[in-house]
Amino acid sequence: MGDVWLAPRWVSQAPAEFAGLEESKGSIAPGFDADLVIVDPGTRTRVRPEEMHSRQRHSALNDHEFDFAIEHVFLRGEPVARGAKPRGRMVRPALVAR
C-alpha cells in the first residue's frame, strides 16, 4: 500500500505545483485556500455514469470501485458538496484560478 504519510503530497501538493497554484493551494496552512475533500474509508463507492454531475458520460473510471466514499467537499472553506449531493452551482475553471 505504501507510506500513507506521502498521500498529502500525492493528492494535494504535487497537483497544485503541476498546475502552478502552489502559492494558494495544495497545503493546509495559513494563507492557503481551504479546498478539502473529507472521505469515509469504511464505505466503498462505484463510479456510475448516470450519477455523474457532468455532461461527459464516458470515463476511464466508469464502473470502477473505490475503497472510500466522499463525505464532504469544501472550496475555499465553503461547503460545495455533501456526499453525492452538490450544494450550489457547477464550478468552472475560471472560478477556481485566482
N, C-alpha and C positions, 0 to 999 in steps of 0.2 A: 504494500500500500504506500510505502514511502513515508517521509517525515511530514507529519501533519502540521508542524510549525512553519513549513515552507508554503502552505496553502495561501496565506495572505499575499505573499509575493507573486504566486502564480496567477491568482484571480483578481488582484487589485493593483499592486504597484507596477508590475510588468505591462499590463494592458494600458494603464494610464501613461506610462513612459512611451510606449509604442505609438499612442495617439497624440503625444506631445502635450498631455494635460497633467503632467506630474506636479505642477505648481499648485493645482487646486483639487486634484482627485487622486485616488489610489492609497490614501492613508487615513487613519482616524486620528486626527491631531488638530489643535487649534489652527484656524485659518483655512482648513480644507473643507470642501463640501461634504455634507453628511449624507452621502449616497450609500445606502446599506441595503443588503438583502439578508433577511433572517430566515433560516431554514430549519426544518424539523428532520433530523437524521433518522427518526424512527418510522417515517412514512415513505412508502415508495410512490413514484409518480410515473405514469406512462404518457408520452407526448402523443396527442391525437390531433390531427389536422382540424377537425370540426370544433375543437376547443381553443384553437389559436386565436389570438386577438390581432390578427394580421391579414392583409389581403393575400399574402403569399401562402398557399396551401401545400407547397412542395418543400420538403426539408429533409436533409440527411438524418435528422433526428426523429422523423415520423416513426411511431411505434417503438421508439427507444424507451427503456425503463430506467429511471434514476433511483438511487438508494436514498433519496431525500425528497421533501416537498417544500416548496416556497411558502412561507407563512406571511411575511410582510415585506414590502418594498418601500424604501424611503428615497426621495430625490431632494437633495439639499435640505434634509431634515424633515421634509413634509411627506406624510404617507400618500403613496400613489396606488398601492395595491394591497389587498388583504387576501391571502390565499390566491385563488384563481380569479378573484374579482377586482378589476381595475377600479380606481376611485378617481374619476376625472377624465380629462381628455387625453388622447394619444400623444405621446411625447415624440417630437420630430428632432432630427439632429440640430436644427437651428436653435432649439430651446435648450439643448444640453451644453453646447460650447458657449464660452463667455467671450 
